[in-house]
Amino acid sequence: MTNSAVSIILSKKSSNIKKINDLRGKVVISTAGTVNLKQSTAINTERSFGMTVLSTRDHAEAFLVVETDRATAFAMDGILLTALAATEKPQRASSSVENTPR
């Protein structure tokens, strides 16, 4: 059995993130202790993206970090992040979601 969880990136539409390569040189956030944080760090190293990969205590804090422009994107499990985006306040609804192939 393999771990096939799909990570996605949530970012503000105004950040113009359309594909994973658009994250070069950007700040990416994920929740501490998650596979998604490890994946983001690995992708950054493997592809020499020059991203700053940071962690937060929980998902709500990570969402807030993107909302307040302290990070460009939030990397998380696809199902969880889609659910978080769907339940947030209207001003946060201006976010876009994209699959991030490994």
Number of C-alpha atoms within 10 A of each C-alpha: 3 4 6 6 12 14 24 23 28 25 26 20 13 10 14 12 19 15 13 16 11 12 21 15 14 15 18 28 29 30 21 16 12 13 17 23 23 14 16 24 17 13 16 19 12 9 10 11 17 13 17 16 19 17 17 16 11 12 19 12 15 24 25 14 19 21 19 9 13 13 22 23 29 31 28 27 17 20 12 13 19 16 10 13 18 13 10 12 9 9 8 17 13 13 18 19 21 16 16 16 10 10
